[in-house]
Amino acid sequence: MLDKLEAINARYLEIEQQMNDPDITSDMKRYVKLSKDYKDLQPVVKAYHDYKALLDTITECKELLSNEKDEELREMAKEELTASIERKDKMEEEIRIMLIPADPQDSKNAVVEIRGGTGGDEACLFAGDLFRMYTRYCEKRHWKIEIVDFNEGTAGGYKDITFNVTGEKVYGTLKYESGVHRVQRVPATETQGRVHTSAAAVVVLPEAEEFDVDLNMSDVRIDTFCASGPGGQCVNTTYSAVRLTHIPTGIVVSCQDQKSQIKNKEKAIMVLRTRLYEREYNKYMEEMSSKRKTLVATGDRSEKVRTYNYPQSRVTDHRIGYTMYNLPAFMDGDIQDLLDAIQLAENAEKLKEAVG
């Protein structure tokens, strides 16, 4: 373990030196990548220095016990040695988790799509409930949400909604939400009081940054149209909404959230860049899942990940067998405990593979 940490520390110092090189600072793409790597290595380097200091303390305590005759000093050294060994075991466990290779996308912002699935109007209403759940969660995390595009359901909620989430390690947290979310409840339109099952699909993608995708705008057709939905007279009567079509791939992206056509175009370009990046990212995810089991949904968006049972006030995550019985709090954005449990389960799986 110490050898690995020393190698990481050497790499950290090397990056630090490179970032002061004028040739590199003039290459923005390379400099941005080095800055990200430098920031990602900082927690591990700090852990390395703490761990090394602790090993030095253990060595000093053992030497003192071997050479010291004073009983009072020997007793103090024994206590310090016992406490240090306990801290060492705990620290080594924490470092093992830190040394698990991180998904390089985890630190990115995220683009989230929610689509009503089977269940008609009720599925659209549930998609709206999920959007509110994520909105409340993001507020608790002080993350920023920006709606990119949406189509409202006829009875409320959304047929589909796309939004961007900006903050610290957003994708690494929300990526576990990808998959089919199933709801069991009595719809407002049900007169017999029968429980119906509906579903909504959630897709979480890492937001592609400008340096991730080389988007040639000459390959993009730009159309403008009048926005629909709420927003006032200005939104509905001016050609502020933007539709981008990427001709080589046929990918179509729309944005109608902003009153300004320029702002809608900027958002649409960001989502288009993310869609293009997704194609490459899915290849990476498929390759990763073929090598090992992962709790993160891959290209299979039909995988059922969670059930929300309203009559029992129950939430069950099927990947880790996690169940809680406080559905109102969960739907109000208290989802961190479940996300932590999923992260813990995946880390345990990765550690098992690393040892094996």
Secondary structure in CASP SS format (residue, H / E / C, confidence):
PFRMAT SS
TARGET T0000
AUTHOR 0000-0000-0000
METHOD secondary structure of the structure
MODEL  1
M C 1.00
L H 1.00
D H 1.00
K H 1.00
L H 1.00
E H 1.00
A H 1.00
I H 1.00
N H 1.00
A H 1.00
R H 1.00
Y H 1.00
L H 1.00
E H 1.00
I H 1.00
E H 1.00
Q H 1.00
Q H 1.00
M C 1.00
N C 1.00
D C 1.00
P H 1.00
D H 1.00
I H 1.00
T H 1.00
S C 1.00
D C 1.00
M H 1.00
K H 1.00
R H 1.00
Y H 1.00
V H 1.00
K H 1.00
L H 1.00
S H 1.00
K H 1.00
D H 1.00
Y H 1.00
K H 1.00
D H 1.00
L H 1.00
Q H 1.00
P H 1.00
V H 1.00
V H 1.00
K H 1.00
A H 1.00
Y H 1.00
H H 1.00
D H 1.00
Y H 1.00
K H 1.00
A H 1.00
L H 1.00
L H 1.00
D H 1.00
T H 1.00
I H 1.00
T H 1.00
E H 1.00
C H 1.00
K H 1.00
E H 1.00
L H 1.00
L H 1.00
S H 1.00
N H 1.00
E C 1.00
K C 1.00
D C 1.00
E H 1.00
E H 1.00
L H 1.00
R H 1.00
E H 1.00
M H 1.00
A H 1.00
K H 1.00
E H 1.00
E H 1.00
L H 1.00
T H 1.00
A H 1.00
S H 1.00
I H 1.00
E H 1.00
R H 1.00
K H 1.00
D H 1.00
K H 1.00
M H 1.00
E H 1.00
E H 1.00
E H 1.00
I H 1.00
R H 1.00
I H 1.00
M H 1.00
L C 1.00
I C 1.00
P C 1.00
A C 1.00
D C 1.00
P C 1.00
Q C 1.00
D C 1.00
S C 1.00
K C 1.00
N C 1.00
A E 1.00
V E 1.00
V E 1.00
E E 1.00
I E 1.00
R E 1.00
G E 1.00
G C 1.00
T C 1.00
G C 1.00
G C 1.00
D H 1.00
E H 1.00
A H 1.00
C H 1.00
L H 1.00
F H 1.00
A H 1.00
G H 1.00
D H 1.00
L H 1.00
F H 1.00
R H 1.00
M H 1.00
Y H 1.00
T H 1.00
R H 1.00
Y H 1.00
C H 1.00
E H 1.00
K H 1.00
R C 1.00
H C 1.00
W C 1.00
K E 1.00
I E 1.00
E E 1.00
I E 1.00
V E 1.00
D E 1.00
F E 1.00
N E 1.00
E E 1.00
G C 1.00
T C 1.00
A C 1.00
G C 1.00
G C 1.00
Y E 1.00
K E 1.00
D E 1.00
I E 1.00
T E 1.00
F E 1.00
N E 1.00
V E 1.00
T E 1.00
G C 1.00
E C 1.00
K C 1.00
V H 1.00
Y H 1.00
G H 1.00
T H 1.00
L H 1.00
K H 1.00
Y H 1.00
E H 1.00
S C 1.00
G E 1.00
V E 1.00
H E 1.00
R E 1.00
V E 1.00
Q E 1.00
R E 1.00
V C 1.00
P C 1.00
A C 1.00
T C 1.00
E C 1.00
T C 1.00
Q C 1.00
G C 1.00
R C 1.00
V C 1.00
H E 1.00
T E 1.00
S E 1.00
A E 1.00
A E 1.00
A E 1.00
V E 1.00
V E 1.00
V E 1.00
L E 1.00
P E 1.00
E C 1.00
A C 1.00
E C 1.00
E C 1.00
F C 1.00
D C 1.00
V C 1.00
D C 1.00
L C 1.00
N C 1.00
M H 1.00
S H 1.00
D H 1.00
V E 1.00
R E 1.00
I E 1.00
D E 1.00
T E 1.00
F E 1.00
C C 1.00
A C 1.00
S C 1.00
G C 1.00
P C 1.00
G C 1.00
G H 1.00
Q H 1.00
C H 1.00
V H 1.00
N H 1.00
T H 1.00
T C 1.00
Y C 1.00
S C 1.00
A E 1.00
V E 1.00
R E 1.00
L E 1.00
T E 1.00
H E 1.00
I C 1.00
P C 1.00
T C 1.00
G C 1.00
I E 1.00
V E 1.00
V E 1.00
S E 1.00
C E 1.00
Q C 1.00
D C 1.00
Q C 1.00
K C 1.00
S C 1.00
Q H 1.00
I H 1.00
K H 1.00
N H 1.00
K H 1.00
E H 1.00
K H 1.00
A H 1.00
I H 1.00
M H 1.00
V H 1.00
L H 1.00
R H 1.00
T H 1.00
R H 1.00
L H 1.00
Y H 1.00
E H 1.00
R H 1.00
E H 1.00
Y H 1.00
N H 1.00
K H 1.00
Y H 1.00
M H 1.00
E H 1.00
E H 1.00
M H 1.00
S H 1.00
S H 1.00
K H 1.00
R C 1.00
K C 1.00
T C 1.00
L C 1.00
V C 1.00
A C 1.00
T C 1.00
G C 1.00
D C 1.00
R C 1.00
S C 1.00
E C 1.00
K E 1.00
V E 1.00
R E 1.00
T E 1.00
Y E 1.00
N E 1.00
Y C 1.00
P C 1.00
Q C 1.00
S C 1.00
R E 1.00
V E 1.00
T E 1.00
D E 1.00
H C 1.00
R C 1.00
I C 1.00
G C 1.00
Y E 1.00
T E 1.00
M E 1.00
Y C 1.00
N C 1.00
L H 1.00
P H 1.00
A H 1.00
F H 1.00
M H 1.00
D C 1.00
G C 1.00
D C 1.00
I C 1.00
Q H 1.00
D H 1.00
L H 1.00
L H 1.00
D H 1.00
A H 1.00
I H 1.00
Q H 1.00
L H 1.00
A H 1.00
E H 1.00
N H 1.00
A H 1.00
E H 1.00
K H 1.00
L H 1.00
K H 1.00
E H 1.00
A H 1.00
V H 1.00
G C 1.00
END
